[in-house]
Amino acid sequence: MKIGIDVLGGDFAPDANLAGAVLARKELPTEVSIVLIGDQDTILSGLSALNVDQSAFEIVHAPETITMKDHPTRAISQKPNSSIAIGFGLLAKGEINAFASTGNTGAMLVGSMYVINTIPGVIRPCITSTLPSITGSKSIILDVGSNADCKPDVLLQFAELGSLYSKNVYGNKSPRVGLLNIGEEDSKGNLLTLAAHKLMASSDTINFIGNIEGYDLFSGKADVVVCDGFTGNVVLKQAEGFYTIMRKRGIKDEFFDRFNYENYGGTPILGVKGNVIIGHGISNDIAVKNMIIHSYDVAKSGLAAKINEAFN
């Protein structure tokens, strides 16, 4: 198995990405190859500074960088020699099994949809985030930003995609799906959630447990929490904000330490034909390491292929 990593993406590239790759190399099975995609001289210089033998990795030369300021829909075509464009090319040709980056999220979404392509039947691919539960389990929430406006049938598909992710990567045999709403009653919500509730309740493809409220998010009540990307992004940023405030106030708590994005590294784009993982732009070496390891878990589970099978 080969995991491709965009060395040039993210706020702390290339140092954090190379250091994270070195850490991941120590934890992954020996038969897994980490492919470093970026400027070759930069990669070799960075590995040398870390006192790491370059033979521990595969290196693919990609001299251009798609920055956070580049326009997502034009960046890949305008910079064909960028680490992101070449990474998607390798994934599309089957030369790597997963591609991970902490770079331009918009460009990663565009590349996923137009280079790797959306799985037939999926209306809109989406991204997730992990919700640590007070019980010690992990729930996921989707979408968290790629689809700010959604229709009811899109939310139903998010529930299906999230269930497949939870089942195949986190090992939940029958993931409990909750619709994030302003009340538990079937009659509560706006036009979107009212219509989505009816669709989910009548679906035989998910284990729908009904509406859940904001105070249930970290209780472990649901394995999959469904919402539109606008709402999900607010939830995600609020959780990150709580963790940041607690650190600034010097408060140490085992549960809230699990809110640290470094623990999860990255999240797959669900609904595309390949295994594409997006990491936080401010990722340090620990976060990059965990992103690469999660990329391995996603690829090993055959998630993209299983989603494709389920939808076709």
C-alpha angles and dihedrals in degrees: 000000000000125000116196120210126193102230095188100052127098138038095285099041135176098010099052093044094050093044090048091050090052090052092047091049088061093054104038123084114270092245090063114091122206112213114206111209117195144071106339097216091049091050095047092047091049094049090048091053088053091049090239125145109241090220088075088074142039113238126207115189115234111161099183129077129209103215129204088256095057117104107257098219094048102033099083095049093042093047106037091161094055122119091246095049093047091045091056090047091055092048093048091053092048093244091127128031097215137012122209131185141167089200134101105343093201092054090048090053093047092048091049093052101039105029101032092024133217118280109257109261096028109115097195130002113227144192129232141204132207121250113202111221126219086231091062096254127115125242126186130220125204143223102022103172118325095090112037093172120043141174124223095258089053091055089050089054090049086056091051094046092046091049092053091049093048092046099046102035104028097033100237106153096202108012115211110234121207128185111223107235144147093259142013095238118101089234095058126097142046127297092277098052094040091056094040091051091057092050094048094045091055095044121106094193097074139044097239116191096179133244122348127194132224094266090058095059096095098028097088091241091131131030091203123035116195127203141133118280094253093057093040093053091052090051092048095049092045091054091049089048093054090051092049092049092050091051092049090051092049094244115154116198128161094218097045090046085069088066088072108115089215089075093063102033099191148349133231124246102241121216102034127108097247139047105265120170125193122203132195114277092232094051117149125202094280092052092047090050091053091045090056092046091049089049087057092049091050093047093045091053091054088229099163092049092048092050089050090051092048094051095044 
